[in-house]
Amino acid sequence: MVIVTGLSGAGKTQALRCLEDMGYFCVDNLPPTLIPKFAELCAQTNRSINNIALVVDIRGGEFFQSLSEVLGQLEQGGIEYEILFLEASDEVLVRRYKESRRRHPLGTHGEVLRNIREERVLLEEVRGRAGKIIDTSNLKPQELKDKLADLFGGEGDNSQLLITVISFGFKYGIPMDSDLVIDVRFLPNPYYDPAMRLLSGNEPMVRDFVFNSPVTTAFMDKFTDLVEFLIPCYIEEGKTTLMIAIGCTGGMHRSVALANRLGDVLRGKDYRVTVSHRDIGRVG
């Protein structure tokens, strides 16, 4: 469990989005008194929830004052947690509030700087208990994301990108959310063999027919080289999802076989990959 807290305007919302992209179950502005019950519910659910991120800050008003007591309860209950505290300089926080035109949570008056200083005093204790403190004054969003990945990524860079490989038929249209679209209609087509026409690329007979072609072998080598070159570039740029769409005429044979093969190759490189076949069995 990561408890994200800190100064308003220091980047807690951005941090929560980054943690969510890394697979954390995230909740914003949870009253501290509900944290033990929430942890209990996560432990009892059938869904495997191993990583939790909670934003707890002064927006909770008087509820926030119980945070220290709740942290003690977590420790007594053997629930492991870590506090991530985000802060920034007064000058930067004032500028961010002026640019966003949002009211400070303590803003009963219009003096933003005064609100910020009051908040620093209120957060002194929890800052002292924080295991990780990040000053975001000079950090760009991607730099904050990189820091969080280093601190909480756990499985390395490969875990940051979720790759979907999908086969499809051009006759039914290109998947709308594709990032890369590959046309494999130039490969030998099993459709014209009556013994394979009603089968799919999941069947060994069809798969072997497709990959017994020297053209398929040469193309697959070049294609996987391209994908393996691109993926680290996408990760470096901060991309969290990548959809690779492989299309043939009907989405039954060639695209299915190649999508399965690409999925196997990427899994062998320890990437998170799902493979789906949009148009298998579709007629018309």
Backbone as CSV, one residue per row, in Angstrom:
resi,resn,N_x,N_y,N_z,CA_x,CA_y,CA_z,C_x,C_y,C_z
1,MET,0.840,-1.195,0.000,0.000,0.000,0.000,0.876,1.247,0.000
2,VAL,0.601,2.125,-0.954,1.294,3.409,-1.016,0.292,4.494,-0.658
3,ILE,0.587,5.250,0.373,-0.252,6.380,0.766,0.386,7.636,0.198
4,VAL,-0.293,8.233,-0.775,0.214,9.423,-1.459,-0.362,10.654,-0.766
5,THR,0.508,11.519,-0.297,0.057,12.733,0.360,1.045,13.845,0.043
6,GLY,0.829,15.012,0.631,1.729,16.128,0.377,0.976,17.413,0.139
7,LEU,1.706,18.387,-0.335,1.145,19.726,-0.534,0.196,19.770,-1.726
8,SER,-0.875,20.513,-1.574,-1.812,20.691,-2.669,-1.114,21.417,-3.821
9,GLY,-1.244,20.861,-5.014,-0.590,21.450,-6.177,0.776,20.869,-6.467
10,ALA,1.220,19.901,-5.644,2.559,19.333,-5.828,2.580,18.156,-6.784
11,GLY,1.413,17.702,-7.255,1.403,16.640,-8.263,0.814,15.323,-7.814
12,LYS,-0.026,15.318,-6.783,-0.585,14.060,-6.289,-1.483,13.383,-7.325
13,THR,-2.275,14.189,-8.037,-3.150,13.618,-9.059,-2.335,12.972,-10.171
14,GLN,-1.280,13.641,-10.606,-0.408,13.087,-11.628,0.255,11.807,-11.134
15,ALA,0.685,11.798,-9.879,1.321,10.610,-9.308,0.349,9.445,-9.276
16,LEU,-0.903,9.714,-8.919,-1.897,8.640,-8.853,-2.142,8.043,-10.234
17,ARG,-2.180,8.891,-11.252,-2.366,8.379,-12.617,-1.196,7.489,-13.026
18,CYS,0.001,7.900,-12.660,1.181,7.100,-12.989,1.133,5.745,-12.291
19,LEU,0.773,5.741,-11.025,0.682,4.486,-10.284,-0.412,3.595,-10.853
20,GLU,-1.507,4.206,-11.297,-2.572,3.418,-11.914,-2.083,2.759,-13.191
21,ASP,-1.282,3.484,-13.973,-0.712,2.914,-15.188,0.234,1.761,-14.881
22,MET,0.818,1.765,-13.688,1.719,0.688,-13.284,0.980,-0.490,-12.656
23,GLY,-0.343,-0.425,-12.662,-1.118,-1.557,-12.178,-1.619,-1.446,-10.758
24,TYR,-1.453,-0.290,-10.140,-1.951,-0.101,-8.780,-3.461,0.146,-8.789
25,PHE,-4.132,-0.384,-7.773,-5.539,-0.071,-7.539,-5.583,1.258,-6.800
26,CYS,-6.143,2.283,-7.418,-5.993,3.648,-6.906,-7.326,4.242,-6.443
27,VAL,-7.260,4.964,-5.320,-8.419,5.687,-4.792,-7.953,7.076,-4.386
28,ASP,-8.690,8.087,-4.825,-8.337,9.472,-4.518,-9.187,9.997,-3.371
29,ASN,-8.550,10.736,-2.471,-9.231,11.453,-1.386,-10.038,10.518,-0.483
30,LEU,-9.405,9.436,-0.055,-10.060,8.506,0.864,-9.889,8.991,2.300
31,PRO,-10.988,9.111,3.069,-10.840,9.509,4.474,-9.969,8.505,5.217
32,PRO,-8.984,8.938,5.998,-8.067,8.014,6.671,-8.759,6.938,7.501
33,THR,-9.889,7.268,8.131,-10.561,6.283,8.975,-11.064,5.075,8.192
34,LEU,-11.186,5.216,6.879,-11.661,4.106,6.041,-10.529,3.231,5.513
35,ILE,-9.274,3.636,5.716,-8.148,2.895,5.148,-8.084,1.456,5.670
36,PRO,-8.163,1.207,6.991,-8.092,-0.194,7.451,-9.202,-1.066,6.865
37,LYS,-10.429,-0.536,6.810,-11.533,-1.312,6.237,-11.320,-1.558,4.756
38,PHE,-10.805,-0.554,4.058,-10.544,-0.707,2.629,-9.488,-1.781,2.393
39,ALA,-8.419,-1.777,3.193,-7.383,-2.800,3.073,-7.951,-4.186,3.340
40,GLU,-8.849,-4.276,4.300,-9.484,-5.558,4.618,-10.327,-6.059,3.450
41,LEU,-11.089,-5.159,2.837,-11.908,-5.542,1.687,-11.054,-6.023,0.516
42,CYS,-9.934,-5.337,0.279,-9.039,-5.743,-0.816,-8.451,-7.126,-0.558
43,ALA,-8.162,-7.426,0.708,-7.594,-8.731,1.053,-8.612,-9.846,0.882
44,GLN,-9.913,-9.530,1.037,-10.955,-10.547,0.989,-11.510,-10.771,-0.411
45,THR,-11.272,-9.848,-1.327,-11.852,-9.964,-2.654,-11.227,-11.109,-3.435
46,ASN,-12.005,-11.669,-4.371,-11.504,-12.740,-5.229,-10.499,-12.220,-6.239
47,ARG,-10.593,-10.936,-6.540,-9.641,-10.325,-7.469,-8.302,-10.153,-6.776
48,SER,-7.231,-10.457,-7.492,-5.887,-10.330,-6.917,-5.458,-8.860,-6.918
49,ILE,-5.551,-8.220,-5.755,-5.150,-6.818,-5.615,-3.924,-6.777,-4.715
50,ASN,-2.764,-6.699,-5.319,-1.523,-6.737,-4.562,-0.950,-5.352,-4.296
51,ASN,-1.265,-4.397,-5.148,-0.720,-3.050,-5.013,-1.849,-2.032,-4.939
52,ILE,-1.838,-1.218,-3.879,-2.871,-0.222,-3.650,-2.208,1.139,-3.499
53,ALA,-2.805,2.160,-4.085,-2.333,3.537,-3.903,-3.510,4.399,-3.490
54,LEU,-3.355,5.113,-2.375,-4.413,5.956,-1.838,-3.908,7.386,-1.687
55,VAL,-4.672,8.340,-2.172,-4.341,9.743,-1.929,-5.102,10.202,-0.692
56,VAL,-4.356,10.670,0.290,-4.932,11.168,1.531,-4.327,12.544,1.784
57,ASP,-5.154,13.572,1.875,-4.608,14.912,2.074,-5.622,15.800,2.789
58,ILE,-5.319,17.077,2.868,-6.136,17.981,3.691,-7.510,18.248,3.106
59,ARG,-7.779,17.754,1.902,-9.140,17.891,1.386,-10.127,17.139,2.276
60,GLY,-9.599,16.170,3.037,-10.451,15.417,3.948,-10.898,16.203,5.159
61,GLY,-10.421,17.424,5.300,-10.830,18.265,6.419,-10.464,17.646,7.753
62,GLU,-11.413,17.617,8.672,-11.122,17.101,10.009,-10.859,15.598,9.989
63,PHE,-11.314,14.903,8.932,-10.994,13.481,8.812,-9.486,13.264,8.710
64,PHE,-8.805,14.218,8.050,-7.362,14.067,7.837,-6.595,14.040,9.157
65,GLN,-7.162,14.641,10.187,-6.479,14.713,11.467,-6.305,13.341,12.116
66,SER,-7.072,12.356,11.663,-6.976,11.009,12.243,-5.924,10.150,11.552
67,LEU,-5.175,10.709,10.600,-4.236,9.903,9.819,-3.188,9.228,10.697
68,SER,-2.591,9.958,11.633,-1.550,9.369,12.479,-2.088,8.175,13.262
69,GLU,-3.281,8.327,13.795,-3.903,7.225,14.543,-4.140,6.016,13.635
70,VAL,-4.592,6.260,12.429,-4.867,5.179,11.479,-3.580,4.463,11.077
71,LEU,-2.504,5.219,10.879,-1.223,4.594,10.538,-0.780,3.658,11.650
72,GLY,-1.020,4.045,12.885,-0.710,3.164,14.005,-1.533,1.887,13.960
73,GLN,-2.798,1.993,13.573,-3.654,0.813,13.449,-3.144,-0.123,12.355
74,LEU,-2.682,0.448,11.247,-2.145,-0.376,10.165,-0.924,-1.155,10.632
75,GLU,-0.060,-0.479,11.365,1.145,-1.145,11.872,0.792,-2.265,12.838
76,GLN,-0.178,-2.029,13.725,-0.600,-3.061,14.666,-1.236,-4.248,13.951
77,GLY,-1.919,-3.967,12.841,-2.561,-5.037,12.084,-1.642,-5.742,11.112
78,GLY,-0.380,-5.342,11.057,0.574,-5.988,10.160,0.388,-5.640,8.698
79,ILE,-0.268,-4.520,8.429,-0.479,-4.095,7.040,0.694,-3.216,6.613
80,GLU,1.403,-3.650,5.600,2.574,-2.899,5.143,2.130,-1.689,4.305
81,TYR,2.750,-0.574,4.560,2.431,0.627,3.799,3.691,1.484,3.679
82,GLU,3.631,2.378,2.718,4.709,3.351,2.561,4.089,4.697,2.218
83,ILE,4.626,5.755,2.801,4.104,7.099,2.538,4.957,7.780,1.478
84,LEU,4.307,8.220,0.410,4.948,9.030,-0.628,4.485,10.466,-0.432
85,PHE,5.416,11.350,-0.131,5.096,12.749,0.150,5.605,13.614,-0.997
86,LEU,4.691,14.378,-1.597,5.055,15.275,-2.700,5.030,16.718,-2.211
87,GLU,6.047,17.455,-2.606,6.129,18.860,-2.214,6.736,19.678,-3.345
88,ALA,6.684,20.977,-3.197,7.290,21.898,-4.161,7.521,23.220,-3.448
89,SER,8.283,24.081,-4.078,8.580,25.376,-3.463,7.342,26.258,-3.449
90,ASP,7.331,27.225,-2.522,6.204,28.156,-2.447,5.984,28.863,-3.776
91,GLU,7.068,29.289,-4.381,6.974,30.040,-5.642,6.296,29.207,-6.728
92,VAL,6.704,27.942,-6.833,6.140,27.071,-7.864,4.669,26.788,-7.583
93,LEU,4.339,26.530,-6.323,2.945,26.239,-5.978,2.038,27.430,-6.244
94,VAL,2.506,28.630,-5.905,1.711,29.822,-6.180,1.480,29.952,-7.680
95,ARG,2.531,29.747,-8.467,2.385,29.865,-9.926,1.389,28.839,-10.473
96,ARG,1.468,27.609,-9.963,0.548,26.576,-10.438,-0.897,26.927,-10.116
97,TYR,-1.131,27.477,-8.931,-2.485,27.855,-8.572,-2.971,29.028,-9.418
98,LYS,-2.100,29.960,-9.714,-2.490,31.091,-10.555,-2.826,30.612,-11.973
99,GLU,-2.045,29.648,-12.462,-2.266,29.152,-13.824,-3.537,28.310,-13.910
100,SER,-3.776,27.501,-12.892,-4.949,26.627,-12.929,-6.233,27.341,-12.524
101,ARG,-6.077,28.466,-11.815,-7.219,29.246,-11.328,-8.104,28.440,-10.376
102,ARG,-7.499,27.489,-9.700,-8.245,26.697,-8.731,-8.037,27.258,-7.329
103,ARG,-9.012,27.020,-6.477,-8.932,27.499,-5.101,-8.176,26.493,-4.246
104,HIS,-7.321,26.976,-3.380,-6.592,26.104,-2.461,-7.578,25.487,-1.472
105,PRO,-7.403,24.206,-1.082,-8.333,23.577,-0.130,-8.495,24.333,1.181
106,LEU,-7.486,25.094,1.569,-7.590,25.888,2.787,-8.024,27.318,2.501
107,GLY,-8.468,27.551,1.295,-8.710,28.912,0.825,-9.977,29.556,1.318
108,THR,-10.067,29.829,2.607,-11.182,30.614,3.133,-10.980,32.094,2.846
109,HIS,-9.760,32.430,2.421,-9.444,33.800,2.004,-8.667,33.691,0.693
110,GLY,-8.331,34.785,0.094,-7.728,34.750,-1.228,-6.212,34.725,-1.253
111,GLU,-5.555,34.552,-0.103,-4.092,34.599,-0.053,-3.519,33.195,-0.233
112,VAL,-3.150,32.852,-1.473,-2.674,31.506,-1.781,-1.395,31.175,-1.016
113,LEU,-0.467,32.112,-0.965,0.795,31.855,-0.275,0.559,31.550,1.202
114,ARG,-0.341,32.281,1.806,-0.656,32.039,3.209,-1.253,30.640,3.396
115,ASN,-2.138,30.226,2.467,-2.710,28.877,2.517,-1.633,27.806,2.422
116,ILE,-0.683,28.010,1.522,0.392,27.039,1.323,1.223,26.883,2.589
117,ARG,1.548,27.994,3.215,2.360,27.942,4.433,1.597,27.297,5.588
118,GLU,0.301,27.552,5.665,-0.517,26.899,6.683,-0.535,25.384,6.458
119,GLU,-0.620,24.993,5.202,-0.652,23.568,4.887,0.671,22.893,5.235
120,ARG,1.770,23.573,5.011,3.074,22.993,5.359,3.126,22.656,6.857
121,VAL,2.609,23.551,7.653,2.605,23.310,9.105,1.746,22.094,9.440
122,LEU,0.577,21.985,8.826,-0.324,20.872,9.094,0.262,19.526,8.672
123,LEU,1.147,19.545,7.679,1.683,18.299,7.128,3.061,17.931,7.687
124,GLU,3.565,18.692,8.623,4.914,18.433,9.149,5.050,17.016,9.700
125,GLU,4.066,16.577,10.473,4.172,15.252,11.096,4.179,14.133,10.060
126,VAL,3.230,14.180,9.123,3.162,13.103,8.142,4.385,13.136,7.222
127,ARG,4.926,14.317,6.949,6.155,14.390,6.155,7.297,13.694,6.879
128,GLY,7.343,13.831,8.201,8.390,13.182,8.970,8.288,11.670,8.946
129,ARG,7.096,11.141,8.668,6.901,9.691,8.621,7.059,9.136,7.207
130,ALA,7.241,10.019,6.231,7.280,9.583,4.829,8.565,8.829,4.516
131,GLY,8.408,7.714,3.816,9.577,6.961,3.373,10.148,7.483,2.069
132,LYS,9.296,8.123,1.266,9.731,8.685,-0.009,9.223,10.119,-0.095
133,ILE,10.127,11.051,-0.370,9.767,12.467,-0.538,10.275,12.923,-1.899
134,ILE,9.367,13.481,-2.694,9.739,13.967,-4.028,9.395,15.447,-4.125
135,ASP,10.386,16.242,-4.474,10.180,17.663,-4.739,9.917,17.814,-6.233
136,THR,8.709,18.243,-6.578,8.326,18.324,-7.989,8.544,19.715,-8.587
137,SER,9.223,20.587,-7.874,9.369,21.978,-8.330,9.907,22.071,-9.751
138,ASN,10.901,21.252,-10.062,11.561,21.348,-11.368,11.336,20.107,-12.224
139,LEU,10.307,19.314,-11.882,10.064,18.075,-12.611,8.977,18.261,-13.668
140,LYS,9.246,17.786,-14.864,8.222,17.681,-15.883,7.388,16.429,-15.596
141,PRO,6.150,16.346,-16.114,5.310,15.164,-15.847,6.008,13.844,-16.162
142,GLN,6.745,13.783,-17.283,7.421,12.537,-17.633,8.541,12.214,-16.649
143,GLU,9.211,13.242,-16.133,10.274,13.010,-15.154,9.700,12.496,-13.836
144,LEU,8.540,13.009,-13.438,7.882,12.478,-12.248,7.484,11.026,-12.470
145,LYS,6.969,10.734,-13.640,6.578,9.367,-13.963,7.778,8.430,-13.902
146,ASP,8.915,8.863,-14.409,10.123,8.047,-14.371,10.564,7.784,-12.931
147,LYS,10.485,8.812,-12.089,10.858,8.640,-10.685,9.957,7.618,-10.001
148,LEU,8.665,7.716,-10.254,7.722,6.787,-9.644,7.931,5.368,-10.158
149,ALA,8.268,5.245,-11.431,8.545,3.914,-11.978,9.763,3.298,-11.306
150,ASP,10.787,4.114,-11.058,11.978,3.620,-10.367,11.656,3.187,-8.940
151,LEU,10.778,3.946,-8.271,10.468,3.667,-6.866,9.475,2.532,-6.679
152,PHE,8.467,2.470,-7.575,7.359,1.556,-7.335,7.060,0.614,-8.494
153,GLY,7.871,0.686,-9.567,7.599,-0.160,-10.724,7.674,-1.631,-10.427
154,GLY,8.679,-2.038,-9.668,8.764,-3.411,-9.193,9.279,-4.404,-10.207
155,GLU,8.702,-4.420,-11.422,9.053,-5.445,-12.391,9.921,-4.912,-13.519
156,GLY,10.382,-3.679,-13.420,11.233,-3.147,-14.471,10.436,-2.436,-15.543
157,ASP,11.135,-1.895,-16.530,10.506,-1.070,-17.556,9.465,-1.819,-18.365
158,ASN,9.694,-3.125,-18.621,8.782,-3.867,-19.470,7.371,-3.896,-18.920
159,SER,7.223,-3.805,-17.584,5.900,-3.900,-16.975,5.084,-2.630,-17.184
160,GLN,5.690,-1.555,-17.636,4.971,-0.297,-17.783,4.084,-0.273,-19.015
161,LEU,4.373,-1.100,-20.005,3.659,-1.063,-21.275,2.809,-2.318,-21.437
162,LEU,1.504,-2.120,-21.638,0.611,-3.234,-21.921,0.406,-3.303,-23.428
163,ILE,0.795,-4.429,-24.025,0.744,-4.600,-25.475,-0.433,-5.498,-25.831
164,THR,-1.240,-5.041,-26.762,-2.332,-5.858,-27.294,-2.044,-6.140,-28.760
165,VAL,-2.018,-7.426,-29.108,-1.873,-7.827,-30.504,-3.231,-8.352,-30.944
166,ILE,-3.796,-7.761,-31.992,-5.133,-8.146,-32.429,-5.128,-8.469,-33.918
167,SER,-5.749,-9.579,-34.278,-5.925,-9.905,-35.694,-7.291,-9.392,-36.141
168,PHE,-7.404,-9.061,-37.423,-8.674,-8.537,-37.928,-8.761,-8.754,-39.433
169,GLY,-9.959,-8.589,-39.966,-10.174,-8.673,-41.409,-10.421,-7.290,-41.984
170,PHE,-9.698,-6.940,-43.039,-9.870,-5.617,-43.653,-11.295,-5.417,-44.182
171,LYS,-11.955,-6.512,-44.544,-13.313,-6.386,-45.074,-14.293,-5.889,-44.013
172,TYR,-13.894,-5.986,-42.728,-14.746,-5.519,-41.625,-14.250,-4.218,-41.009
173,GLY,-13.183,-3.663,-41.569,-12.672,-2.394,-41.070,-11.499,-2.549,-40.119
174,ILE,-10.683,-1.501,-40.065,-9.497,-1.489,-39.199,-9.914,-1.161,-37.763
175,PRO,-9.375,-1.873,-36.768,-9.680,-1.523,-35.364,-9.388,-0.054,-35.087
176,MET,-10.349,0.651,-34.528,-10.268,2.101,-34.394,-9.110,2.548,-33.511
177,ASP,-8.804,1.766,-32.460,-7.792,2.215,-31.501,-6.413,1.628,-31.764
178,SER,-6.149,1.232,-33.008,-4.847,0.659,-33.356,-3.750,1.716,-33.329
179,ASP,-2.565,1.310,-32.890,-1.384,2.168,-32.984,-0.534,1.800,-34.191
180,LEU,-0.370,0.508,-34.437,0.345,0.010,-35.609,-0.599,-0.903,-36.377
181,VAL,-0.707,-0.708,-37.675,-1.553,-1.555,-38.509,-0.680,-2.209,-39.581
182,ILE,-0.730,-3.530,-39.622,0.091,-4.295,-40.553,-0.817,-5.088,-41.493
183,ASP,-0.598,-4.942,-42.783,-1.389,-5.623,-43.809,-0.620,-6.861,-44.288
184,VAL,-1.168,-8.062,-44.034,-0.474,-9.293,-44.440,-1.232,-10.008,-45.558
185,ARG,-2.005,-9.260,-46.354,-2.753,-9.883,-47.444,-1.868,-10.335,-48.590
186,PHE,-0.568,-10.031,-48.537,0.360,-10.479,-49.579,0.832,-11.910,-49.340
187,LEU,0.540,-12.486,-48.166,0.998,-13.835,-47.840,0.083,-14.883,-48.473
188,PRO,0.594,-16.105,-48.686,-0.243,-17.195,-49.232,-1.506,-17.394,-48.396
189,ASN,-2.660,-17.558,-49.059,-3.943,-17.560,-48.372,-4.520,-18.968,-48.251
190,PRO,-4.646,-19.490,-47.011,-5.220,-20.832,-46.813,-6.689,-20.920,-47.221
191,TYR,-7.344,-19.799,-47.396,-8.769,-19.792,-47.720,-9.070,-20.587,-48.991
192,TYR,-8.113,-20.593,-49.920,-8.370,-21.221,-51.211,-8.176,-22.727,-51.179
193,ASP,-7.772,-23.271,-50.043,-7.703,-24.725,-49.877,-8.969,-25.147,-49.145
194,PRO,-9.849,-25.935,-49.774,-11.116,-26.330,-49.132,-10.923,-26.999,-47.775
195,ALA,-9.797,-27.673,-47.565,-9.558,-28.366,-46.299,-9.306,-27.381,-45.154
196,MET,-8.901,-26.165,-45.483,-8.578,-25.177,-44.445,-9.533,-23.994,-44.410
197,ARG,-10.436,-23.924,-45.367,-11.280,-22.732,-45.499,-12.066,-22.434,-44.227
198,LEU,-12.602,-23.446,-43.576,-13.442,-23.245,-42.400,-12.639,-23.290,-41.090
199,LEU,-11.336,-23.510,-41.191,-10.485,-23.505,-40.009,-9.969,-22.087,-39.755
200,SER,-9.305,-21.905,-38.631,-8.718,-20.598,-38.323,-7.208,-20.741,-38.185
201,GLY,-6.549,-19.605,-38.058,-5.102,-19.602,-37.876,-4.657,-20.184,-36.555
202,ASN,-5.593,-20.514,-35.669,-5.240,-21.201,-34.423,-4.949,-22.680,-34.645
203,GLU,-5.423,-23.218,-35.766,-5.243,-24.635,-36.049,-3.850,-24.900,-36.622
204,PRO,-3.192,-25.986,-36.161,-1.829,-26.295,-36.639,-1.730,-26.381,-38.161
205,MET,-2.753,-26.938,-38.818,-2.685,-27.086,-40.278,-2.573,-25.725,-40.957
206,VAL,-3.387,-24.782,-40.518,-3.365,-23.439,-41.110,-2.074,-22.715,-40.741
207,ARG,-1.692,-22.791,-39.457,-0.464,-22.126,-39.004,0.745,-22.624,-39.792
208,ASP,0.840,-23.946,-39.975,1.986,-24.503,-40.698,1.972,-24.084,-42.157
209,PHE,0.787,-24.028,-42.760,0.695,-23.587,-44.153,1.219,-22.159,-44.298
210,VAL,0.806,-21.283,-43.374,1.229,-19.885,-43.449,2.731,-19.754,-43.267
211,PHE,3.282,-20.448,-42.271,4.695,-20.257,-41.953,5.632,-21.140,-42.767
212,ASN,5.102,-22.044,-43.555,5.959,-22.809,-44.457,6.374,-21.997,-45.676
213,SER,5.778,-20.836,-45.843,6.139,-19.955,-46.950,7.403,-19.168,-46.602
214,PRO,8.420,-19.174,-47.476,9.634,-18.372,-47.227,9.332,-16.876,-47.074
215,VAL,8.284,-16.407,-47.773,7.906,-14.997,-47.672,7.449,-14.679,-46.244
216,THR,6.662,-15.581,-45.669,6.190,-15.365,-44.297,7.353,-15.342,-43.324
217,THR,8.279,-16.278,-43.469,9.434,-16.349,-42.573,10.264,-15.074,-42.642
218,ALA,10.545,-14.616,-43.874,11.345,-13.400,-44.044,10.608,-12.189,-43.475
219,PHE,9.308,-12.098,-43.763,8.534,-10.971,-43.256,8.493,-10.972,-41.731
220,MET,8.265,-12.138,-41.132,8.138,-12.210,-39.676,9.423,-11.774,-38.994
221,ASP,10.560,-12.145,-39.560,11.846,-11.715,-38.988,11.964,-10.195,-38.999
222,LYS,11.633,-9.589,-40.140,11.741,-8.132,-40.254,10.697,-7.431,-39.369
223,PHE,9.506,-7.981,-39.315,8.429,-7.386,-38.530,8.746,-7.411,-37.033
224,THR,9.198,-8.548,-36.533,9.525,-8.635,-35.105,10.709,-7.737,-34.763
225,ASP,11.674,-7.617,-35.683,12.790,-6.688,-35.449,12.268,-5.258,-35.294
226,LEU,11.329,-4.877,-36.155,10.752,-3.524,-36.083,10.032,-3.311,-34.755
227,VAL,9.199,-4.264,-34.367,8.430,-4.125,-33.125,9.358,-4.066,-31.917
228,GLU,10.383,-4.921,-31.901,11.318,-4.937,-30.773,12.140,-3.643,-30.715
229,PHE,12.347,-3.007,-31.847,13.019,-1.702,-31.859,12.100,-0.609,-31.320
230,LEU,10.819,-0.672,-31.696,9.886,0.393,-31.345,9.483,0.369,-29.869
231,ILE,9.310,-0.801,-29.289,8.754,-0.891,-27.936,9.575,-0.104,-26.911
232,PRO,10.902,-0.269,-26.840,11.660,0.545,-25.877,11.518,2.044,-26.124
233,CYS,11.349,2.435,-27.393,11.152,3.859,-27.703,9.824,4.346,-27.151
234,TYR,8.785,3.523,-27.280,7.481,3.884,-26.722,7.551,3.981,-25.201
235,ILE,8.231,3.042,-24.576,8.350,3.066,-23.117,9.090,4.320,-22.670
236,GLU,10.163,4.654,-23.378,10.949,5.846,-23.039,10.106,7.107,-23.159
237,GLU,9.187,7.108,-24.108,8.329,8.272,-24.333,7.175,8.345,-23.333
238,GLY,6.991,7.262,-22.559,5.950,7.262,-21.535,4.652,6.605,-21.956
239,LYS,4.641,5.924,-23.100,3.425,5.257,-23.564,3.124,4.068,-22.655
240,THR,1.847,3.865,-22.312,1.484,2.787,-21.395,0.698,1.670,-22.066
241,THR,0.127,1.936,-23.234,-0.574,0.884,-23.982,-0.157,0.957,-25.447
242,LEU,-0.103,-0.204,-26.077,0.256,-0.281,-27.491,-0.603,-1.364,-28.131
243,MET,-1.374,-0.997,-29.155,-2.157,-1.991,-29.892,-1.558,-2.193,-31.270
244,ILE,-1.178,-3.431,-31.552,-0.635,-3.815,-32.849,-1.705,-4.622,-33.565
245,ALA,-2.227,-4.091,-34.670,-3.297,-4.746,-35.413,-2.726,-5.380,-36.674
246,ILE,-2.987,-6.666,-36.844,-2.489,-7.414,-38.004,-3.699,-7.872,-38.796
247,GLY,-3.780,-7.433,-40.048,-4.976,-7.705,-40.828,-4.730,-8.511,-42.086
248,CYS,-5.670,-9.423,-42.374,-5.728,-10.082,-43.675,-7.127,-9.819,-44.237
249,THR,-7.553,-10.553,-45.227,-8.824,-10.222,-45.874,-10.012,-10.412,-44.933
250,GLY,-10.134,-11.619,-44.360,-11.289,-11.916,-43.514,-10.981,-12.027,-42.039
251,GLY,-9.700,-11.957,-41.652,-9.339,-12.054,-40.248,-9.459,-13.452,-39.669
252,MET,-9.348,-14.471,-40.521,-9.517,-15.855,-40.064,-8.225,-16.652,-40.044
253,HIS,-7.355,-16.422,-41.029,-6.242,-17.339,-41.228,-4.886,-16.689,-40.988
254,ARG,-4.404,-15.914,-41.974,-3.044,-15.376,-41.921,-2.832,-14.438,-40.741
255,SER,-3.732,-13.498,-40.543,-3.552,-12.534,-39.449,-3.571,-13.214,-38.089
256,VAL,-4.400,-14.243,-37.949,-4.483,-14.976,-36.680,-3.173,-15.687,-36.380
257,ALA,-2.644,-16.366,-37.376,-1.392,-17.101,-37.187,-0.249,-16.159,-36.826
258,LEU,-0.169,-15.009,-37.501,0.919,-14.070,-37.228,0.743,-13.375,-35.886
259,ALA,-0.490,-13.065,-35.518,-0.720,-12.437,-34.217,-0.294,-13.373,-33.094
260,ASN,-0.641,-14.643,-33.219,-0.219,-15.617,-32.198,1.296,-15.705,-32.101
261,ARG,1.959,-15.726,-33.250,3.422,-15.852,-33.248,4.073,-14.607,-32.637
262,LEU,3.590,-13.425,-32.992,4.156,-12.199,-32.423,3.935,-12.167,-30.913
263,GLY,2.758,-12.573,-30.449,2.504,-12.625,-29.011,3.489,-13.523,-28.299
264,ASP,3.777,-14.692,-28.883,4.738,-15.621,-28.268,6.137,-15.006,-28.199
265,VAL,6.530,-14.308,-29.263,7.856,-13.686,-29.289,7.973,-12.619,-28.207
266,LEU,6.964,-11.769,-28.079,7.022,-10.670,-27.105,6.943,-11.187,-25.678
267,ARG,6.156,-12.223,-25.432,6.130,-12.818,-24.092,7.498,-13.370,-23.724
268,GLY,8.195,-13.911,-24.722,9.539,-14.414,-24.484,10.526,-13.332,-24.102
269,LYS,10.163,-12.063,-24.417,10.985,-10.909,-24.033,10.494,-10.272,-22.730
270,ASP,9.561,-10.939,-22.042,9.023,-10.494,-20.743,8.169,-9.239,-20.839
271,TYR,7.547,-9.009,-21.992,6.580,-7.938,-22.098,5.195,-8.453,-21.698
272,ARG,4.346,-7.538,-21.203,2.958,-7.887,-20.894,2.164,-7.834,-22.191
273,VAL,1.654,-8.981,-22.618,1.018,-9.078,-23.932,-0.309,-9.828,-23.822
274,THR,-1.315,-9.309,-24.494,-2.550,-10.056,-24.707,-2.771,-10.164,-26.213
275,VAL,-3.286,-11.311,-26.635,-3.560,-11.560,-28.049,-5.055,-11.835,-28.197
276,SER,-5.679,-11.167,-29.145,-7.100,-11.408,-29.406,-7.331,-11.460,-30.910
277,HIS,-8.443,-12.108,-31.291,-8.770,-12.288,-32.708,-10.191,-11.778,-32.934
278,ARG,-10.297,-10.582,-33.491,-11.578,-9.899,-33.564,-12.587,-10.596,-34.457
279,ASP,-12.124,-11.134,-35.587,-13.064,-11.555,-36.615,-13.101,-13.061,-36.880
280,ILE,-12.525,-13.855,-35.989,-12.600,-15.315,-36.148,-14.076,-15.760,-36.139
281,GLY,-14.437,-16.551,-37.107,-15.807,-17.074,-37.156,-16.825,-16.115,-37.726
282,ARG,-16.389,-14.938,-38.108,-17.332,-13.951,-38.636,-17.627,-14.251,-40.100
283,VAL,-18.879,-14.173,-40.484,-19.270,-14.493,-41.850,-19.983,-13.281,-42.448
284,GLY,-19.643,-13.004,-43.715,-20.340,-11.909,-44.397,-19.483,-10.713,-44.603
